[in-house]
Amino acid sequence: MSNLSASCALCPFRPSERVCCKPTGRGPEGCPTLCLSSVQSESSEALKDPSVFEFARQASLQESSAYADRDRGYDFVRGLKPRIAETMEFAKRMNYSRLGLVFCMGLHKEAGIVHRILEKQGFEAVSVICKVGRAAKAKLELSRENQVDIGADMEPQCNPILQAAIVNHEKTDFNVLLGLCVGHDSLFMKHSEAMCTVLAVKDRLLGHNPLAAIYTCDSYSRYLKDPNLLKTKK
């Protein structure tokens, strides 16, 4: 076993050359495909659970169905469906009927549209807003200075654990996250009994398109590479 950490994002080889894509491919030092065979064997054990096996199988079928012109060869394939359509198709593949929609208050309008789309497509939709329960941020030992609205006597906290408890109570088959905050999404997924997927993530600055900062990291967003960036943000 290698003592190096996996660094797949920094792999110097092209997809057609990588060992993770073809048996005769190559990998850099520390490549997990080459070095972590015991971990691979352990993870494969999970597929012995029939429900996990079927979920993985249907996810791969969904992946290939999202491309058109596959019969023309890999160089000609093109994307075919938006994520909302894929999410619903996958739910149908898994015979899910009751879907949880957990969303941020800032995307209430979008959540309403998604809720109605789900119902139009024959699903039962259970939607739960982030501020459900109206628990004060003071319960998290936060002062007024830590509120978004400093002038408010009481600001409700986002409550992803309660969101999870509600969809668990409603016995949803599958939960869809829409715009939850960093960290709040983590708490929801940890406490959700049903499998989850993400329709969109929160990005207050970029209209919920976080990759815009990555695409512009050498121009408008070059400040992200400043070593002092996080030292001034507490």
RALIN-V494024 format. One record per residue. SS is DSSP state (~ for helix, > for strand, _ for the rest). OMEGA is omega in radians with two decimals (999 if undefined). D_CENTER is the distance of its C-alpha to the mean C-alpha in Angstrom with 1 decimal. Layout:
# RALIN-V494024
{{SS,OMEGA,D_CENTER} {SS,OMEGA,D_CENTER}}
This chain:
# RALIN-V494024
{{_,3.14,30.0} {_,3.05,29.2} {_,3.14,29.0} {_,3.09,26.8} {_,3.08,23.1} {_,3.14,20.9} {_,-3.08,20.6} {~,-3.11,19.2} {~,-3.13,18.1} {~,-3.13,21.8} {_,-3.08,23.3} {_,-3.04,26.4} {_,3.08,26.7} {_,-3.13,25.9} {~,-3.11,23.8} {~,-3.10,27.1} {~,-2.97,28.4} {>,3.14,25.6} {_,3.10,26.3} {_,-3.13,22.8} {_,-3.14,23.6} {_,-3.07,27.3} {_,-3.10,29.7} {_,-3.09,32.0} {_,-3.10,29.5} {>,3.07,29.5} {_,3.13,27.3} {_,3.08,27.9} {_,-3.12,29.2} {_,-3.14,26.6} {_,-3.09,24.7} {~,3.09,22.8} {~,-3.12,23.8} {~,-2.95,27.4} {~,-3.01,27.5} {_,-3.10,25.3} {~,-3.14,26.9} {~,3.11,27.2} {~,3.10,23.5} {~,3.14,22.8} {~,3.13,25.4} {~,-3.11,23.9} {~,3.13,20.4} {~,3.12,22.3} {~,-3.12,23.8} {~,-3.12,20.7} {~,3.07,21.3} {~,3.01,24.6} {_,-3.07,23.0} {~,-3.12,23.5} {~,3.10,20.5} {~,3.12,18.2} {~,-3.09,20.3} {~,3.10,20.0} {~,3.13,16.2} {~,-3.14,16.0} {~,-3.12,18.9} {~,3.09,17.6} {~,3.11,14.2} {~,3.06,16.6} {~,3.10,18.9} {~,3.14,16.2} {~,-3.09,15.5} {~,-3.13,19.2} {~,-3.10,19.8} {_,3.14,17.7} {>,3.05,20.5} {>,3.06,24.0} {_,3.11,27.2} {~,-3.14,26.2} {~,3.13,29.9} {~,-3.10,31.0} {_,-3.02,29.4} {~,-3.11,26.3} {~,-3.06,27.6} {~,-3.11,27.6} {_,3.14,24.3} {>,3.12,22.4} {>,-3.00,19.2} {_,-2.96,20.1} {_,3.00,17.6} {_,-3.05,15.1} {~,3.13,11.6} {~,3.11,13.0} {~,3.12,15.8} {~,3.14,13.8} {~,-3.12,11.9} {~,3.10,15.4} {~,-3.14,17.0} {~,3.11,14.9} {~,3.09,15.7} {~,3.12,19.3} {~,-3.10,19.4} {_,-3.13,18.5} {_,3.06,21.1} {_,3.12,18.9} {_,-3.06,20.7} {>,-3.05,19.4} {>,3.03,15.9} {>,3.07,14.6} {>,-3.12,13.4} {>,-2.94,12.5} {>,3.08,12.9} {_,3.11,14.4} {~,-3.13,18.1} {~,3.10,18.0} {~,-3.12,16.4} {~,3.14,18.9} {~,-3.13,20.4} {~,3.13,17.3} {~,3.10,16.4} {~,3.11,20.0} {~,-3.12,19.7} {~,3.13,16.7} {~,-3.11,18.5} {~,3.09,21.6} {~,3.13,20.1} {~,3.14,18.8} {~,3.10,22.3} {~,-3.11,24.0} {_,3.01,22.4} {_,3.11,23.8} {_,2.89,21.0} {>,-3.11,21.6} {>,3.06,19.2} {>,-3.07,18.9} {>,-3.07,17.5} {>,-3.11,17.4} {>,-3.04,17.6} {_,-3.06,16.6} {_,-3.11,20.3} {_,3.12,21.4} {_,3.10,24.3} {_,3.09,25.6} {_,-3.08,25.6} {>,3.07,27.1} {~,3.10,25.5} {~,3.12,28.9} {~,3.08,27.8} {~,-3.13,25.5} {_,3.08,28.7} {_,3.11,27.7} {_,3.14,30.7} {~,3.14,31.1} {~,3.13,30.6} {~,3.10,27.0} {_,3.01,26.3} {_,3.07,24.9} {_,-3.06,28.1} {_,-3.10,30.7} {_,-3.09,33.4} {_,3.09,31.9} {_,3.12,33.7} {_,3.08,30.6} {_,-3.14,27.0} {>,3.10,24.6} {_,2.92,21.6} {_,-2.98,18.1} {_,-3.06,18.1} {~,3.12,14.8} {~,3.07,16.9} {~,3.05,19.1} {~,3.12,16.4} {~,-3.13,15.5} {~,-3.11,19.2} {~,3.13,19.9} {~,3.03,17.6} {~,3.11,18.9} {~,-3.13,22.3} {_,3.09,21.7} {_,3.07,20.8} {_,3.12,17.9} {_,-2.98,17.0} {>,-3.08,13.3} {>,-3.10,11.1} {>,-3.14,9.1} {>,-3.14,7.6} {>,2.98,9.4} {_,3.09,10.0} {_,-3.12,10.1} {_,3.00,11.6} {_,-3.13,10.8} {_,3.07,12.0} {~,3.08,12.1} {~,3.14,8.5} {~,3.13,9.5} {~,3.12,12.7} {~,-3.08,11.4} {~,3.11,9.5} {~,-3.03,12.6} {~,3.10,14.9} {_,3.08,13.6} {_,3.13,16.0} {_,3.04,14.3} {>,-3.08,11.3} {>,2.93,8.0} {>,-3.10,5.6} {>,3.07,4.1} {>,3.10,7.3} {>,3.14,7.6} {_,-3.13,7.3} {_,2.92,10.7} {_,-3.02,13.2} {_,-3.07,16.6} {_,-2.93,18.6} {_,3.09,17.2} {_,3.10,16.6} {_,3.07,12.8} {_,-3.01,13.0} {_,-3.14,12.3} {~,3.09,13.4} {~,3.11,16.7} {~,3.13,17.6} {~,3.14,17.0} {~,-3.08,19.1} {_,-3.06,21.8} {_,3.09,21.9} {_,3.13,25.4} {_,-3.04,26.6} {_,-3.11,25.5} {_,-3.09,22.9} {~,3.11,25.1} {~,-3.14,25.3} {~,-3.12,22.0} {~,3.11,24.2} {_,-3.12,26.8} {_,-3.11,27.3} {_,-3.04,28.4} {_,-3.04,25.3} {~,3.13,23.9} {~,-3.11,27.4} {~,-3.10,28.2} {_,-3.13,25.1} {_,999,25.4}}
